[in-house]
């Protein structure tokens, strides 16, 4: 993605819980969290191959030295 939405120049994803019932009701849990990458986003040729720059998954992020540098577990609650 050429210009994604960023937080502190880092990519993120949003995690929320939603319940859909059989009778078409929707319930949204008001708390959630954001998972962020460990390093700032950029599209240089060398950064394209760096998963810590693009993937927010904790299983990926925990393998890199900057994991948890900015937020505990690279997560922000809301």
N, C-alpha and C positions, 0 to 999 in steps of 0.2 A: 504494500500500500504506500503510495507516494507521500501522502501527508495525513497520517492518522491523528486522532485526538490523543493527546499525551498529558500525563501528570508529571510535573517536574522533569520534563523532557524524556520520560520513560513510558513505554507501552504498558497497558493494563487491560484486565478484563474484569467484568462485574459478576459477582456471584450473589444471587438472591434465590429464595425459596418461594415457589408458587404452587398452589393446589388448585387443580381443575376438578370439579365434581361432575358426576354423570348428568346432573340437571343443568349444566352449563354455568355454574357459579364459579367465580374465580376469587381466590384468597391469596393475597400477597403478604408475606411476612415482612414487617417494616424494617427489620435489621438485615444487613448483608455486609459484604466486604469486597474490596478491590484487591486483586493480585497484581503486583507490579514486577517489571523486569529489574535486574540488578544494575544495568548500565544504560546510559542514554541511547535513544533510538537514532540511528542514521542509516543511510543507504549506500555507504561506501562499499566498494567491491569486497574488501576484507571483512566488513561487519555482516554481510549477507550470510556467511557461513558460521557465524557465532550465535548459537542458540540463546545465550544469556541476554542478547540484545533484542530478541524477537519473541521468545516463548515465555509466557508467564507461569507455566506449570511448575509447581513446587518440586516435583521429582526431577525436573531439569535444572531449576535455579539453585537448588541446594548443593550442586556439584561445583559451584564457582565461588571464588574468594570474596566477592562483594555481596553474597547472599546475606540479608539481614543488616546490611550497612546503614540503610536509610530508615527502614521500618522493621520491626520484629517479624521475621518470617516473610518479608516482602509483602505484607498485608496491611491495609487500612480498613478499619470498620466504619460503617455509616449507619 
